[in-house]
């Protein structure tokens, strides 16, 4: 009798764990949307799963995260469908963001991490560790390449006031290969510094919390870092 009761308890516990796992919410991926002149969105977004314009998917995709981000901000997101690419959301293409429809020499590009994605937003699966970058870019008329994207890191995000912090800026091509972003403009709060040949800037941290990001001509601006000196 005791063994039977133990078995029932075990079965009930397994069922409870399975139901909890099935009911677990989607994990939020990192999403950044860079427009022509400013950052439209930077944050985390759980991928929306369901039906868009009559097309349904159960897969957690980069497009699902972008949809959630557009509703969270909010900002306008225009999608067009093409029957070329299979089921689910694989046929969706981004036609406009924030009411900007690119001309023939530009488009809304997509990187996963620092590398140009091999598949579209609607067919690329994501996890909580995914870093999605959607950006407006022109196309080189000779090579067909998109503009390099910038990334910035800090020696520390929590420096002591008055101590040195070094910011390093790198430019990433479509393959995700980094090179030092020499001459990049590093925006530290309201002050702008020029990166050296190695893409580095060292500054003294003032008290408080400030935003840091990098820009360079013909490159896509970097993500914003939040640095807190206290």
C-alpha positions in Angstrom: 0.0 0.0 0.0 2.8 2.4 0.9 4.6 1.5 -2.4 1.5 2.2 -4.4 1.0 5.5 -2.7 4.6 6.5 -3.4 4.1 5.6 -7.0 1.1 7.8 -7.2 2.9 10.7 -5.6 5.8 10.2 -8.1 3.5 10.2 -11.1 1.7 13.3 -9.9 5.0 15.1 -9.3 6.3 14.2 -12.8 3.0 15.5 -14.3 3.3 18.7 -12.4 6.8 19.3 -13.5 5.9 18.6 -17.2 2.9 21.0 -17.0 5.1 23.7 -15.5 7.7 23.2 -18.3 5.0 23.4 -21.0 3.5 26.5 -19.4 6.9 28.2 -19.0 7.0 31.6 -20.8 9.2 32.2 -23.8 12.6 33.6 -22.8 13.5 37.1 -23.9 16.2 37.7 -26.5 18.2 40.9 -26.8 16.8 43.1 -29.5 18.3 46.3 -31.0 16.8 48.3 -33.9 19.0 51.0 -35.4 17.3 53.6 -37.7 19.0 56.0 -40.0 19.5 58.7 -37.4 18.8 57.1 -34.0 18.3 53.9 -32.0 14.6 52.9 -32.3 14.7 50.1 -29.7 17.3 48.5 -27.4 16.1 45.9 -24.8 14.8 42.4 -24.3 11.7 41.0 -25.9 10.0 37.6 -25.6 9.2 36.3 -29.1 5.6 36.5 -30.1 4.3 33.1 -31.4 1.0 32.8 -33.3 -0.6 34.3 -36.4 0.5 37.3 -38.5 -1.3 38.3 -41.6 -2.9 34.8 -41.9 0.4 32.9 -41.4 1.0 30.9 -38.2 4.1 29.6 -36.5 4.8 27.8 -33.2 8.5 28.5 -33.5 10.2 31.2 -31.3 11.9 33.4 -34.0 13.9 36.6 -34.3 10.8 38.0 -36.1 8.7 37.1 -33.1 11.1 39.1 -30.9 11.0 42.0 -33.2 7.2 42.0 -33.2 7.1 42.0 -29.4 9.6 44.9 -29.4 7.5 46.9 -31.8 4.5 46.5 -29.5 6.5 47.2 -26.4 8.1 50.5 -27.5 5.9 50.9 -29.6 7.0 51.6 -33.2 5.6 50.8 -36.6 6.6 47.5 -38.2 5.7 46.8 -41.9 5.9 43.2 -43.1 5.4 41.8 -46.6 4.9 38.2 -47.5 6.6 36.1 -50.3 5.6 32.5 -51.1 9.2 31.7 -52.1 10.5 30.6 -48.7 8.3 27.9 -47.2 5.8 27.7 -44.3 5.6 29.3 -40.9 6.9 32.8 -41.0 9.8 32.1 -43.4 8.2 34.2 -46.1 8.0 37.5 -44.1 10.3 40.4 -45.1 10.6 43.7 -43.2 9.4 46.4 -45.6 9.4 49.4 -43.2 10.2 50.3 -39.6 9.1 53.5 -37.9 7.5 54.5 -41.2 10.8 54.4 -43.1 10.7 52.4 -46.3 14.2 52.1 -47.8 14.9 53.0 -51.4 16.4 50.5 -53.9 19.9 51.1 -52.6 19.1 50.3 -49.0 17.2 47.9 -46.8 16.5 46.7 -43.3 19.3 44.2 -42.6 19.5 41.6 -39.9 22.4 40.3 -37.8 22.4 37.6 -35.2 25.2 38.4 -32.9 27.7 40.3 -35.0 27.3 38.3 -38.2 24.9 38.8 -41.0 22.1 36.2 -40.6 22.1 33.4 -43.2 18.3 33.1 -42.9 15.5 35.6 -42.6 14.0 36.9 -39.3 10.9 34.6 -39.6 12.9 31.4 -40.0 15.7 32.1 -37.5 15.1 30.5 -34.1 16.2 32.4 -30.9 16.9 31.7 -27.3 17.5 33.9 -24.3 21.1 34.3 -25.3 20.4 35.5 -28.8 21.4 39.0 -29.8 19.2 40.4 -32.6 20.2 43.5 -34.6 17.9 45.0 -37.2 19.4 48.0 -38.9 18.8 50.4 -41.8 21.8 50.2 -44.1 22.8 51.3 -47.6 24.4 48.9 -50.0 27.8 49.4 -51.6 27.1 49.7 -55.3 30.3 47.9 -56.2 30.6 45.1 -53.6 27.0 44.8 -52.5 28.1 44.9 -48.9 26.2 46.5 -46.1 27.6 49.1 -43.7 29.8 47.7 -40.9 28.2 47.6 -37.5 29.9 48.9 -34.3 30.1 47.2 -31.0 31.5 48.8 -27.8 32.8 47.2 -24.5 34.0 48.7 -21.2 36.8 47.7 -18.9 34.2 48.0 -16.2 30.6 49.1 -16.0 30.8 49.9 -12.3 34.0 52.1 -11.8 34.8 54.0 -8.7 34.4 57.8 -9.2 37.6 59.3 -10.5 39.0 56.0 -11.7 39.9 55.3 -15.4 37.5 53.4 -17.7 38.6 52.2 -21.1 36.1 51.8 -23.9 36.9 49.7 -26.9 35.1 50.0 -30.2 35.2 47.4 -33.0 33.6 47.4 -36.4 32.1 44.1 -37.7 31.7 43.2 -41.3 28.9 40.8 -42.6 30.9 37.8 -41.5 31.2 39.1 -38.0 34.9 39.7 -38.3 36.0 42.5 -36.0 38.5 45.3 -36.7 39.5 48.2 -34.4 37.2 51.2 -35.1 39.9 53.8 -35.4 38.6 57.3 -35.2 35.2 56.3 -33.9 33.3 58.9 -31.8 32.7 57.6 -28.3 29.8 59.4 -26.6 30.2 59.4 -22.8 27.2 61.2 -21.4 27.2 64.6 -23.1 31.0 64.5 -23.9 32.4 63.0 -27.1 35.9 61.5 -27.4 37.8 60.2 -30.5 39.0 56.6 -30.4 42.7 56.0 -31.1 44.0 53.7 -33.8 43.1 50.7 -31.7 39.6 51.8 -31.2 40.1 52.7 -27.6 39.2 55.7 -25.4 40.2 56.0 -21.7 38.3 58.5 -19.5 37.9 59.3 -15.8 34.6 58.3 -14.5 32.5 61.0 -12.9 29.9 60.1 -10.2 26.5 58.9 -11.4 25.0 56.8 -14.1 25.7 57.7 -17.8 25.1 56.2 -21.2 28.0 55.3 -23.5 27.8 54.5 -27.2 29.9 54.8 -30.4 29.4 56.2 -33.9 31.5 56.5 -37.1 30.7 57.8 -40.6 29.3 55.0 -42.9 29.0 52.6 -39.9 26.0 51.6 -37.8 26.1 53.0 -34.3 26.9 50.7 -31.4 24.7 49.5 -28.6 24.4 51.8 -25.5 26.2 50.8 -22.3 24.9 51.9 -18.9 27.9 52.8 -16.7 27.4 53.5 -13.0 30.2 55.2 -11.0 29.3 55.2 -7.3 
